[in-house]
């Protein structure tokens, strides 16, 4: 799927900030920021990543902040009805 088709299908630029407890120092928090294309409101790619994290990474997740921004919406795309040339 092309980037434009992906965006028109409802995907948006998503930024997730994951705060997690450091494995060697559990009283300290560290931040991991990840930016990717995902589909709101369920965010399946983020949900899959967090599930992977829970099973494979030692740092226990403290919290997750998510922000999403549509880059392009269907209403912003219009077909050209008339074209002209300037010499």
PDB file of N, CA, C and O in Angstrom:
ATOM      1  N   UNK A   1       0.847  -1.173   0.000  1.00  0.00           N
ATOM      2  CA  UNK A   1       0.000   0.000   0.000  1.00  0.00           C
ATOM      3  C   UNK A   1       0.901   1.246   0.000  1.00  0.00           C
ATOM      4  O   UNK A   1       1.870   1.311   0.756  1.00  0.00           O
ATOM      5  N   UNK A   2       0.588   2.209  -0.827  1.00  0.00           N
ATOM      6  CA  UNK A   2       1.385   3.432  -0.885  1.00  0.00           C
ATOM      7  C   UNK A   2       1.140   4.296   0.339  1.00  0.00           C
ATOM      8  O   UNK A   2       0.193   4.077   1.095  1.00  0.00           O
ATOM      9  N   UNK A   3       2.000   5.269   0.518  1.00  0.00           N
ATOM     10  CA  UNK A   3       1.864   6.160   1.671  1.00  0.00           C
ATOM     11  C   UNK A   3       0.548   6.923   1.631  1.00  0.00           C
ATOM     12  O   UNK A   3      -0.126   7.060   2.652  1.00  0.00           O
ATOM     13  N   UNK A   4       0.182   7.419   0.454  1.00  0.00           N
ATOM     14  CA  UNK A   4      -1.076   8.156   0.328  1.00  0.00           C
ATOM     15  C   UNK A   4      -2.267   7.249   0.604  1.00  0.00           C
ATOM     16  O   UNK A   4      -3.198   7.642   1.307  1.00  0.00           O
ATOM     17  N   UNK A   5      -2.243   6.039   0.054  1.00  0.00           N
ATOM     18  CA  UNK A   5      -3.337   5.091   0.289  1.00  0.00           C
ATOM     19  C   UNK A   5      -3.431   4.724   1.770  1.00  0.00           C
ATOM     20  O   UNK A   5      -4.527   4.578   2.310  1.00  0.00           O
ATOM     21  N   UNK A   6      -2.294   4.578   2.413  1.00  0.00           N
ATOM     22  CA  UNK A   6      -2.273   4.273   3.846  1.00  0.00           C
ATOM     23  C   UNK A   6      -2.929   5.394   4.639  1.00  0.00           C
ATOM     24  O   UNK A   6      -3.729   5.136   5.539  1.00  0.00           O
ATOM     25  N   UNK A   7      -2.594   6.634   4.309  1.00  0.00           N
ATOM     26  CA  UNK A   7      -3.161   7.775   5.022  1.00  0.00           C
ATOM     27  C   UNK A   7      -4.653   7.908   4.764  1.00  0.00           C
ATOM     28  O   UNK A   7      -5.412   8.235   5.677  1.00  0.00           O
ATOM     29  N   UNK A   8      -5.081   7.658   3.534  1.00  0.00           N
ATOM     30  CA  UNK A   8      -6.505   7.736   3.217  1.00  0.00           C
ATOM     31  C   UNK A   8      -7.290   6.604   3.866  1.00  0.00           C
ATOM     32  O   UNK A   8      -8.501   6.720   4.056  1.00  0.00           O
ATOM     33  N   UNK A   9      -6.610   5.505   4.209  1.00  0.00           N
ATOM     34  CA  UNK A   9      -7.265   4.381   4.879  1.00  0.00           C
ATOM     35  C   UNK A   9      -7.449   4.624   6.380  1.00  0.00           C
ATOM     36  O   UNK A   9      -7.935   3.746   7.092  1.00  0.00           O
ATOM     37  N   UNK A  10      -7.065   5.802   6.860  1.00  0.00           N
ATOM     38  CA  UNK A  10      -7.306   6.131   8.270  1.00  0.00           C
ATOM     39  C   UNK A  10      -6.083   6.045   9.160  1.00  0.00           C
ATOM     40  O   UNK A  10      -6.187   6.269  10.366  1.00  0.00           O
ATOM     41  N   UNK A  11      -4.927   5.726   8.598  1.00  0.00           N
ATOM     42  CA  UNK A  11      -3.722   5.686   9.412  1.00  0.00           C
ATOM     43  C   UNK A  11      -3.249   7.102   9.669  1.00  0.00           C
ATOM     44  O   UNK A  11      -3.465   7.995   8.850  1.00  0.00           O
ATOM     45  N   UNK A  12      -2.607   7.304  10.802  1.00  0.00           N
ATOM     46  CA  UNK A  12      -2.113   8.625  11.160  1.00  0.00           C
ATOM     47  C   UNK A  12      -0.738   8.510  11.785  1.00  0.00           C
ATOM     48  O   UNK A  12      -0.351   7.454  12.286  1.00  0.00           O
ATOM     49  N   UNK A  13      -0.010   9.607  11.749  1.00  0.00           N
ATOM     50  CA  UNK A  13       1.290   9.644  12.390  1.00  0.00           C
ATOM     51  C   UNK A  13       1.057   9.579  13.896  1.00  0.00           C
ATOM     52  O   UNK A  13       0.368  10.427  14.464  1.00  0.00           O
ATOM     53  N   UNK A  14       1.626   8.581  14.528  1.00  0.00           N
ATOM     54  CA  UNK A  14       1.408   8.329  15.945  1.00  0.00           C
ATOM     55  C   UNK A  14       2.738   8.414  16.683  1.00  0.00           C
ATOM     56  O   UNK A  14       3.741   7.857  16.237  1.00  0.00           O
ATOM     57  N   UNK A  15       2.740   9.104  17.800  1.00  0.00           N
ATOM     58  CA  UNK A  15       3.914   9.183  18.657  1.00  0.00           C
ATOM     59  C   UNK A  15       3.548   8.585  20.009  1.00  0.00           C
ATOM     60  O   UNK A  15       2.566   8.985  20.634  1.00  0.00           O
ATOM     61  N   UNK A  16       4.344   7.630  20.448  1.00  0.00           N
ATOM     62  CA  UNK A  16       4.108   6.994  21.747  1.00  0.00           C
ATOM     63  C   UNK A  16       5.323   7.217  22.642  1.00  0.00           C
ATOM     64  O   UNK A  16       6.455   6.939  22.246  1.00  0.00           O
ATOM     65  N   UNK A  17       5.081   7.717  23.843  1.00  0.00           N
ATOM     66  CA  UNK A  17       6.140   7.835  24.846  1.00  0.00           C
ATOM     67  C   UNK A  17       5.874   6.780  25.908  1.00  0.00           C
ATOM     68  O   UNK A  17       4.842   6.798  26.578  1.00  0.00           O
ATOM     69  N   UNK A  18       6.808   5.875  26.048  1.00  0.00           N
ATOM     70  CA  UNK A  18       6.676   4.772  27.000  1.00  0.00           C
ATOM     71  C   UNK A  18       7.639   5.027  28.156  1.00  0.00           C
ATOM     72  O   UNK A  18       8.853   5.079  27.964  1.00  0.00           O
ATOM     73  N   UNK A  19       7.087   5.185  29.353  1.00  0.00           N
ATOM     74  CA  UNK A  19       7.915   5.281  30.555  1.00  0.00           C
ATOM     75  C   UNK A  19       7.993   3.887  31.163  1.00  0.00           C
ATOM     76  O   UNK A  19       6.975   3.228  31.374  1.00  0.00           O
ATOM     77  N   UNK A  20       9.219   3.450  31.442  1.00  0.00           N
ATOM     78  CA  UNK A  20       9.386   2.109  31.996  1.00  0.00           C
ATOM     79  C   UNK A  20      10.429   2.112  33.103  1.00  0.00           C
ATOM     80  O   UNK A  20      11.305   2.975  33.155  1.00  0.00           O
ATOM     81  N   UNK A  21      10.314   1.135  33.981  1.00  0.00           N
ATOM     82  CA  UNK A  21      11.256   0.975  35.088  1.00  0.00           C
ATOM     83  C   UNK A  21      12.527   0.319  34.551  1.00  0.00           C
ATOM     84  O   UNK A  21      12.464  -0.700  33.863  1.00  0.00           O
ATOM     85  N   UNK A  22      13.671   0.905  34.867  1.00  0.00           N
ATOM     86  CA  UNK A  22      14.937   0.316  34.426  1.00  0.00           C
ATOM     87  C   UNK A  22      15.130  -1.027  35.123  1.00  0.00           C
ATOM     88  O   UNK A  22      14.926  -1.117  36.333  1.00  0.00           O
ATOM     89  N   UNK A  23      15.518  -2.073  34.392  1.00  0.00           N
ATOM     90  CA  UNK A  23      15.642  -3.401  34.996  1.00  0.00           C
ATOM     91  C   UNK A  23      16.637  -3.462  36.162  1.00  0.00           C
ATOM     92  O   UNK A  23      16.370  -4.128  37.162  1.00  0.00           O
ATOM     93  N   UNK A  24      17.784  -2.773  36.044  1.00  0.00           N
ATOM     94  CA  UNK A  24      18.792  -2.819  37.109  1.00  0.00           C
ATOM     95  C   UNK A  24      18.496  -1.882  38.270  1.00  0.00           C
ATOM     96  O   UNK A  24      18.986  -2.086  39.380  1.00  0.00           O
ATOM     97  N   UNK A  25      17.692  -0.852  38.011  1.00  0.00           N
ATOM     98  CA  UNK A  25      17.321   0.133  39.035  1.00  0.00           C
ATOM     99  C   UNK A  25      15.820   0.390  38.928  1.00  0.00           C
ATOM    100  O   UNK A  25      15.415   1.393  38.342  1.00  0.00           O
ATOM    101  N   UNK A  26      14.987  -0.491  39.480  1.00  0.00           N
ATOM    102  CA  UNK A  26      13.540  -0.395  39.291  1.00  0.00           C
ATOM    103  C   UNK A  26      12.892   0.884  39.836  1.00  0.00           C
ATOM    104  O   UNK A  26      11.764   1.208  39.464  1.00  0.00           O
ATOM    105  N   UNK A  27      13.585   1.604  40.701  1.00  0.00           N
ATOM    106  CA  UNK A  27      13.018   2.852  41.225  1.00  0.00           C
ATOM    107  C   UNK A  27      13.230   4.020  40.257  1.00  0.00           C
ATOM    108  O   UNK A  27      12.685   5.102  40.477  1.00  0.00           O
ATOM    109  N   UNK A  28      14.018   3.819  39.182  1.00  0.00           N
ATOM    110  CA  UNK A  28      14.240   4.853  38.179  1.00  0.00           C
ATOM    111  C   UNK A  28      13.407   4.586  36.930  1.00  0.00           C
ATOM    112  O   UNK A  28      13.247   3.439  36.511  1.00  0.00           O
ATOM    113  N   UNK A  29      12.881   5.657  36.342  1.00  0.00           N
ATOM    114  CA  UNK A  29      12.106   5.540  35.106  1.00  0.00           C
ATOM    115  C   UNK A  29      12.939   6.030  33.928  1.00  0.00           C
ATOM    116  O   UNK A  29      13.717   6.976  34.051  1.00  0.00           O
ATOM    117  N   UNK A  30      12.766   5.382  32.804  1.00  0.00           N
ATOM    118  CA  UNK A  30      13.405   5.817  31.570  1.00  0.00           C
ATOM    119  C   UNK A  30      12.324   5.972  30.508  1.00  0.00           C
ATOM    120  O   UNK A  30      11.288   5.310  30.548  1.00  0.00           O
ATOM    121  N   UNK A  31      12.590   6.860  29.563  1.00  0.00           N
ATOM    122  CA  UNK A  31      11.618   7.160  28.520  1.00  0.00           C
ATOM    123  C   UNK A  31      12.067   6.564  27.186  1.00  0.00           C
ATOM    124  O   UNK A  31      13.245   6.619  26.835  1.00  0.00           O
ATOM    125  N   UNK A  32      11.111   5.996  26.452  1.00  0.00           N
ATOM    126  CA  UNK A  32      11.335   5.499  25.101  1.00  0.00           C
ATOM    127  C   UNK A  32      10.279   6.136  24.217  1.00  0.00           C
ATOM    128  O   UNK A  32       9.085   5.980  24.473  1.00  0.00           O
ATOM    129  N   UNK A  33      10.702   6.859  23.169  1.00  0.00           N
ATOM    130  CA  UNK A  33       9.760   7.528  22.270  1.00  0.00           C
ATOM    131  C   UNK A  33       9.822   6.836  20.917  1.00  0.00           C
ATOM    132  O   UNK A  33      10.900   6.585  20.380  1.00  0.00           O
ATOM    133  N   UNK A  34       8.645   6.531  20.374  1.00  0.00           N
ATOM    134  CA  UNK A  34       8.538   5.801  19.111  1.00  0.00           C
ATOM    135  C   UNK A  34       7.510   6.495  18.235  1.00  0.00           C
ATOM    136  O   UNK A  34       6.413   6.817  18.692  1.00  0.00           O
ATOM    137  N   UNK A  35       7.864   6.728  16.969  1.00  0.00           N
ATOM    138  CA  UNK A  35       6.946   7.381  16.038  1.00  0.00           C
ATOM    139  C   UNK A  35       6.713   6.458  14.844  1.00  0.00           C
ATOM    140  O   UNK A  35       7.662   5.909  14.285  1.00  0.00           O
ATOM    141  N   UNK A  36       5.449   6.290  14.455  1.00  0.00           N
ATOM    142  CA  UNK A  36       5.081   5.317  13.428  1.00  0.00           C
ATOM    143  C   UNK A  36       3.681   5.641  12.913  1.00  0.00           C
ATOM    144  O   UNK A  36       2.991   6.496  13.469  1.00  0.00           O
ATOM    145  N   UNK A  37       3.270   4.959  11.858  1.00  0.00           N
ATOM    146  CA  UNK A  37       1.919   5.110  11.317  1.00  0.00           C
ATOM    147  C   UNK A  37       1.039   4.031  11.948  1.00  0.00           C
ATOM    148  O   UNK A  37       1.384   2.849  11.925  1.00  0.00           O
ATOM    149  N   UNK A  38      -0.097   4.444  12.509  1.00  0.00           N
ATOM    150  CA  UNK A  38      -1.013   3.491  13.126  1.00  0.00           C
ATOM    151  C   UNK A  38      -2.440   3.995  12.947  1.00  0.00           C
ATOM    152  O   UNK A  38      -2.668   5.129  12.525  1.00  0.00           O
ATOM    153  N   UNK A  39      -3.372   3.148  13.269  1.00  0.00           N
ATOM    154  CA  UNK A  39      -4.784   3.455  13.052  1.00  0.00           C
ATOM    155  C   UNK A  39      -5.498   3.708  14.373  1.00  0.00           C
ATOM    156  O   UNK A  39      -5.561   2.829  15.233  1.00  0.00           O
ATOM    157  N   UNK A  40      -6.034   4.907  14.527  1.00  0.00           N
ATOM    158  CA  UNK A  40      -6.778   5.254  15.741  1.00  0.00           C
ATOM    159  C   UNK A  40      -8.201   4.741  15.607  1.00  0.00           C
ATOM    160  O   UNK A  40      -8.664   4.582  14.478  1.00  0.00           O
ATOM    161  N   UNK A  41      -8.906   4.480  16.664  1.00  0.00           N
ATOM    162  CA  UNK A  41      -8.562   4.680  18.068  1.00  0.00           C
ATOM    163  C   UNK A  41      -7.974   3.436  18.732  1.00  0.00           C
ATOM    164  O   UNK A  41      -7.563   3.499  19.891  1.00  0.00           O
ATOM    165  N   UNK A  42      -7.926   2.321  18.030  1.00  0.00           N
ATOM    166  CA  UNK A  42      -7.449   1.080  18.658  1.00  0.00           C
ATOM    167  C   UNK A  42      -5.928   0.921  18.642  1.00  0.00           C
ATOM    168  O   UNK A  42      -5.383   0.188  19.468  1.00  0.00           O
ATOM    169  N   UNK A  43      -5.239   1.584  17.729  1.00  0.00           N
ATOM    170  CA  UNK A  43      -3.786   1.532  17.608  1.00  0.00           C
ATOM    171  C   UNK A  43      -3.256   0.092  17.636  1.00  0.00           C
ATOM    172  O   UNK A  43      -2.560  -0.281  18.580  1.00  0.00           O
ATOM    173  N   UNK A  44      -3.570  -0.723  16.620  1.00  0.00           N
ATOM    174  CA  UNK A  44      -3.162  -2.130  16.630  1.00  0.00           C
ATOM    175  C   UNK A  44      -1.650  -2.341  16.615  1.00  0.00           C
ATOM    176  O   UNK A  44      -1.158  -3.279  17.243  1.00  0.00           O
ATOM    177  N   UNK A  45      -0.908  -1.493  15.917  1.00  0.00           N
ATOM    178  CA  UNK A  45       0.547  -1.651  15.877  1.00  0.00           C
ATOM    179  C   UNK A  45       1.150  -1.378  17.252  1.00  0.00           C
ATOM    180  O   UNK A  45       2.036  -2.104  17.703  1.00  0.00           O
ATOM    181  N   UNK A  46       0.666  -0.329  17.917  1.00  0.00           N
ATOM    182  CA  UNK A  46       1.140  -0.010  19.267  1.00  0.00           C
ATOM    183  C   UNK A  46       0.762  -1.118  20.243  1.00  0.00           C
ATOM    184  O   UNK A  46       1.577  -1.507  21.080  1.00  0.00           O
ATOM    185  N   UNK A  47      -0.455  -1.626  20.147  1.00  0.00           N
ATOM    186  CA  UNK A  47      -0.894  -2.704  21.045  1.00  0.00           C
ATOM    187  C   UNK A  47      -0.019  -3.936  20.864  1.00  0.00           C
ATOM    188  O   UNK A  47       0.355  -4.578  21.845  1.00  0.00           O
ATOM    189  N   UNK A  48       0.310  -4.272  19.621  1.00  0.00           N
ATOM    190  CA  UNK A  48       1.188  -5.414  19.360  1.00  0.00           C
ATOM    191  C   UNK A  48       2.581  -5.195  19.918  1.00  0.00           C
ATOM    192  O   UNK A  48       3.190  -6.117  20.461  1.00  0.00           O
ATOM    193  N   UNK A  49       3.092  -3.964  19.786  1.00  0.00           N
ATOM    194  CA  UNK A  49       4.417  -3.655  20.323  1.00  0.00           C
ATOM    195  C   UNK A  49       4.435  -3.749  21.846  1.00  0.00           C
ATOM    196  O   UNK A  49       5.380  -4.285  22.424  1.00  0.00           O
ATOM    197  N   UNK A  50       3.391  -3.229  22.499  1.00  0.00           N
ATOM    198  CA  UNK A  50       3.334  -3.293  23.966  1.00  0.00           C
ATOM    199  C   UNK A  50       3.217  -4.733  24.455  1.00  0.00           C
ATOM    200  O   UNK A  50       3.782  -5.083  25.492  1.00  0.00           O
ATOM    201  N   UNK A  51       2.490  -5.568  23.718  1.00  0.00           N
ATOM    202  CA  UNK A  51       2.403  -6.987  24.057  1.00  0.00           C
ATOM    203  C   UNK A  51       3.769  -7.651  23.915  1.00  0.00           C
ATOM    204  O   UNK A  51       4.166  -8.445  24.768  1.00  0.00           O
ATOM    205  N   UNK A  52       4.491  -7.331  22.839  1.00  0.00           N
ATOM    206  CA  UNK A  52       5.848  -7.837  22.652  1.00  0.00           C
ATOM    207  C   UNK A  52       6.741  -7.396  23.807  1.00  0.00           C
ATOM    208  O   UNK A  52       7.518  -8.190  24.336  1.00  0.00           O
ATOM    209  N   UNK A  53       6.626  -6.125  24.196  1.00  0.00           N
ATOM    210  CA  UNK A  53       7.435  -5.574  25.291  1.00  0.00           C
ATOM    211  C   UNK A  53       7.185  -6.368  26.576  1.00  0.00           C
ATOM    212  O   UNK A  53       8.124  -6.786  27.253  1.00  0.00           O
ATOM    213  N   UNK A  54       5.913  -6.567  26.895  1.00  0.00           N
ATOM    214  CA  UNK A  54       5.561  -7.280  28.129  1.00  0.00           C
ATOM    215  C   UNK A  54       6.185  -8.677  28.188  1.00  0.00           C
ATOM    216  O   UNK A  54       6.576  -9.130  29.263  1.00  0.00           O
ATOM    217  N   UNK A  55       6.283  -9.360  27.050  1.00  0.00           N
ATOM    218  CA  UNK A  55       6.767 -10.738  27.024  1.00  0.00           C
ATOM    219  C   UNK A  55       8.275 -10.856  26.831  1.00  0.00           C
ATOM    220  O   UNK A  55       8.854 -11.874  27.210  1.00  0.00           O
ATOM    221  N   UNK A  56       8.937  -9.838  26.249  1.00  0.00           N
ATOM    222  CA  UNK A  56      10.335 -10.011  25.858  1.00  0.00           C
ATOM    223  C   UNK A  56      11.325  -9.008  26.433  1.00  0.00           C
ATOM    224  O   UNK A  56      12.533  -9.213  26.311  1.00  0.00           O
ATOM    225  N   UNK A  57      10.860  -7.940  27.051  1.00  0.00           N
ATOM    226  CA  UNK A  57      11.767  -6.920  27.562  1.00  0.00           C
ATOM    227  C   UNK A  57      11.635  -6.857  29.080  1.00  0.00           C
ATOM    228  O   UNK A  57      10.532  -6.903  29.625  1.00  0.00           O
ATOM    229  N   UNK A  58      12.784  -6.752  29.753  1.00  0.00           N
ATOM    230  CA  UNK A  58      12.805  -6.811  31.226  1.00  0.00           C
ATOM    231  C   UNK A  58      12.197  -5.593  31.908  1.00  0.00           C
ATOM    232  O   UNK A  58      11.649  -5.726  33.002  1.00  0.00           O
ATOM    233  N   UNK A  59      12.274  -4.421  31.306  1.00  0.00           N
ATOM    234  CA  UNK A  59      11.770  -3.210  31.957  1.00  0.00           C
ATOM    235  C   UNK A  59      10.251  -3.191  32.012  1.00  0.00           C
ATOM    236  O   UNK A  59       9.590  -3.221  30.974  1.00  0.00           O
ATOM    237  N   UNK A  60       9.693  -3.142  33.221  1.00  0.00           N
ATOM    238  CA  UNK A  60       8.239  -3.108  33.407  1.00  0.00           C
ATOM    239  C   UNK A  60       7.705  -1.736  33.015  1.00  0.00           C
ATOM    240  O   UNK A  60       8.254  -0.715  33.430  1.00  0.00           O
ATOM    241  N   UNK A  61       6.636  -1.703  32.215  1.00  0.00           N
ATOM    242  CA  UNK A  61       6.062  -0.449  31.739  1.00  0.00           C
ATOM    243  C   UNK A  61       5.347   0.274  32.882  1.00  0.00           C
ATOM    244  O   UNK A  61       4.557  -0.318  33.617  1.00  0.00           O
ATOM    245  N   UNK A  62       5.645   1.562  33.010  1.00  0.00           N
ATOM    246  CA  UNK A  62       4.993   2.408  34.010  1.00  0.00           C
ATOM    247  C   UNK A  62       3.769   3.091  33.396  1.00  0.00           C
ATOM    248  O   UNK A  62       2.678   3.038  33.963  1.00  0.00           O
ATOM    249  N   UNK A  63       3.950   3.732  32.233  1.00  0.00           N
ATOM    250  CA  UNK A  63       2.843   4.431  31.578  1.00  0.00           C
ATOM    251  C   UNK A  63       3.159   4.632  30.092  1.00  0.00           C
ATOM    252  O   UNK A  63       4.311   4.563  29.663  1.00  0.00           O
ATOM    253  N   UNK A  64       2.103   4.881  29.332  1.00  0.00           N
ATOM    254  CA  UNK A  64       2.236   5.126  27.901  1.00  0.00           C
ATOM    255  C   UNK A  64       1.393   6.347  27.548  1.00  0.00           C
ATOM    256  O   UNK A  64       0.209   6.403  27.882  1.00  0.00           O
ATOM    257  N   UNK A  65       2.003   7.329  26.871  1.00  0.00           N
ATOM    258  CA  UNK A  65       1.285   8.495  26.360  1.00  0.00           C
ATOM    259  C   UNK A  65       1.260   8.373  24.845  1.00  0.00           C
ATOM    260  O   UNK A  65       2.277   8.062  24.226  1.00  0.00           O
ATOM    261  N   UNK A  66       0.102   8.617  24.250  1.00  0.00           N
ATOM    262  CA  UNK A  66      -0.053   8.475  22.804  1.00  0.00           C
ATOM    263  C   UNK A  66      -0.615   9.771  22.230  1.00  0.00           C
ATOM    264  O   UNK A  66      -1.553  10.356  22.771  1.00  0.00           O
ATOM    265  N   UNK A  67      -0.018  10.206  21.118  1.00  0.00           N
ATOM    266  CA  UNK A  67      -0.528  11.366  20.383  1.00  0.00           C
ATOM    267  C   UNK A  67      -0.594  10.975  18.912  1.00  0.00           C
ATOM    268  O   UNK A  67       0.314  10.330  18.389  1.00  0.00           O
ATOM    269  N   UNK A  68      -1.675  11.372  18.256  1.00  0.00           N
ATOM    270  CA  UNK A  68      -1.823  11.045  16.845  1.00  0.00           C
ATOM    271  C   UNK A  68      -2.231  12.265  16.047  1.00  0.00           C
ATOM    272  O   UNK A  68      -2.984  13.110  16.530  1.00  0.00           O
ATOM    273  N   UNK A  69      -1.738  12.354  14.835  1.00  0.00           N
ATOM    274  CA  UNK A  69      -2.063  13.482  13.964  1.00  0.00           C
ATOM    275  C   UNK A  69      -2.302  12.963  12.559  1.00  0.00           C
ATOM    276  O   UNK A  69      -1.447  12.303  11.969  1.00  0.00           O
ATOM    277  N   UNK A  70      -3.484  13.273  12.031  1.00  0.00           N
ATOM    278  CA  UNK A  70      -3.768  12.932  10.636  1.00  0.00           C
ATOM    279  C   UNK A  70      -2.905  13.812   9.754  1.00  0.00           C
ATOM    280  O   UNK A  70      -2.889  15.033   9.908  1.00  0.00           O
ATOM    281  N   UNK A  71      -2.198  13.201   8.841  1.00  0.00           N
ATOM    282  CA  UNK A  71      -1.367  13.969   7.924  1.00  0.00           C
ATOM    283  C   UNK A  71      -2.217  14.474   6.770  1.00  0.00           C
ATOM    284  O   UNK A  71      -2.058  15.607   6.318  1.00  0.00           O
ATOM    285  N   UNK A  72      -3.108  13.637   6.305  1.00  0.00           N
ATOM    286  CA  UNK A  72      -3.989  14.018   5.203  1.00  0.00           C
ATOM    287  C   UNK A  72      -5.339  13.357   5.441  1.00  0.00           C
ATOM    288  O   UNK A  72      -5.408  12.232   5.937  1.00  0.00           O
ATOM    289  N   UNK A  73      -6.387  14.042   5.094  1.00  0.00           N
ATOM    290  CA  UNK A  73      -7.731  13.491   5.241  1.00  0.00           C
ATOM    291  C   UNK A  73      -8.374  13.401   3.862  1.00  0.00           C
ATOM    292  O   UNK A  73      -7.974  14.105   2.935  1.00  0.00           O
ATOM    293  N   UNK A  74      -9.352  12.547   3.736  1.00  0.00           N
ATOM    294  CA  UNK A  74     -10.011  12.348   2.448  1.00  0.00           C
ATOM    295  C   UNK A  74     -10.605  13.642   1.900  1.00  0.00           C
ATOM    296  O   UNK A  74     -10.608  13.849   0.686  1.00  0.00           O
ATOM    297  N   UNK A  75     -11.102  14.506   2.762  1.00  0.00           N
ATOM    298  CA  UNK A  75     -11.701  15.766   2.322  1.00  0.00           C
ATOM    299  C   UNK A  75     -10.663  16.717   1.737  1.00  0.00           C
ATOM    300  O   UNK A  75     -11.030  17.655   1.029  1.00  0.00           O
ATOM    301  N   UNK A  76      -9.389  16.504   2.011  1.00  0.00           N
ATOM    302  CA  UNK A  76      -8.339  17.374   1.510  1.00  0.00           C
ATOM    303  C   UNK A  76      -7.864  16.973   0.115  1.00  0.00           C
ATOM    304  O   UNK A  76      -7.093  17.708  -0.502  1.00  0.00           O
ATOM    305  N   UNK A  77      -8.302  15.839  -0.386  1.00  0.00           N
ATOM    306  CA  UNK A  77      -7.899  15.364  -1.699  1.00  0.00           C
ATOM    307  C   UNK A  77      -9.038  15.613  -2.665  1.00  0.00           C
ATOM    308  O   UNK A  77     -10.154  15.138  -2.455  1.00  0.00           O
ATOM    309  N   UNK A  78      -8.756  16.362  -3.733  1.00  0.00           N
ATOM    310  CA  UNK A  78      -9.777  16.667  -4.724  1.00  0.00           C
ATOM    311  C   UNK A  78      -9.232  16.333  -6.104  1.00  0.00           C
ATOM    312  O   UNK A  78      -8.037  16.468  -6.367  1.00  0.00           O
ATOM    313  N   UNK A  79     -10.109  15.904  -6.959  1.00  0.00           N
ATOM    314  CA  UNK A  79      -9.731  15.668  -8.344  1.00  0.00           C
ATOM    315  C   UNK A  79      -9.677  16.985  -9.098  1.00  0.00           C
ATOM    316  O   UNK A  79     -10.391  17.929  -8.761  1.00  0.00           O
ATOM    317  N   UNK A  80      -8.839  17.049 -10.109  1.00  0.00           N
ATOM    318  CA  UNK A  80      -8.731  18.257 -10.923  1.00  0.00           C
ATOM    319  C   UNK A  80      -9.857  18.256 -11.952  1.00  0.00           C
ATOM    320  O   UNK A  80     -10.022  17.298 -12.707  1.00  0.00           O
ATOM    321  N   UNK A  81     -10.622  19.332 -11.971  1.00  0.00           N
ATOM    322  CA  UNK A  81     -11.727  19.425 -12.929  1.00  0.00           C
ATOM    323  C   UNK A  81     -11.342  20.226 -14.166  1.00  0.00           C
ATOM    324  O   UNK A  81     -11.956  20.075 -15.222  1.00  0.00           O
ATOM    325  N   UNK A  82     -10.326  21.081 -14.038  1.00  0.00           N
ATOM    326  CA  UNK A  82      -9.922  21.916 -15.141  1.00  0.00           C
ATOM    327  C   UNK A  82      -8.430  22.138 -15.071  1.00  0.00           C
ATOM    328  O   UNK A  82      -7.892  22.331 -13.980  1.00  0.00           O
ATOM    329  N   UNK A  83      -7.750  22.118 -16.190  1.00  0.00           N
ATOM    330  CA  UNK A  83      -6.309  22.366 -16.230  1.00  0.00           C
ATOM    331  C   UNK A  83      -6.007  23.342 -17.345  1.00  0.00           C
ATOM    332  O   UNK A  83      -6.644  23.302 -18.397  1.00  0.00           O
ATOM    333  N   UNK A  84      -5.061  24.202 -17.129  1.00  0.00           N
ATOM    334  CA  UNK A  84      -4.674  25.165 -18.144  1.00  0.00           C
ATOM    335  C   UNK A  84      -3.161  25.298 -18.187  1.00  0.00           C
ATOM    336  O   UNK A  84      -2.470  24.840 -17.277  1.00  0.00           O
ATOM    337  N   UNK A  85      -2.656  25.905 -19.210  1.00  0.00           N
ATOM    338  CA  UNK A  85      -1.215  26.087 -19.365  1.00  0.00           C
ATOM    339  C   UNK A  85      -0.910  27.564 -19.508  1.00  0.00           C
ATOM    340  O   UNK A  85      -1.674  28.301 -20.131  1.00  0.00           O
ATOM    341  N   UNK A  86       0.183  27.994 -18.947  1.00  0.00           N
ATOM    342  CA  UNK A  86       0.655  29.367 -19.095  1.00  0.00           C
ATOM    343  C   UNK A  86       1.974  29.302 -19.855  1.00  0.00           C
ATOM    344  O   UNK A  86       2.899  28.588 -19.469  1.00  0.00           O
ATOM    345  N   UNK A  87       2.039  30.070 -20.954  1.00  0.00           N
ATOM    346  CA  UNK A  87       3.256  30.052 -21.778  1.00  0.00           C
ATOM    347  C   UNK A  87       4.217  31.107 -21.334  1.00  0.00           C
ATOM    348  O   UNK A  87       5.296  31.241 -21.911  1.00  0.00           O
TER     349      UNK A  87
END
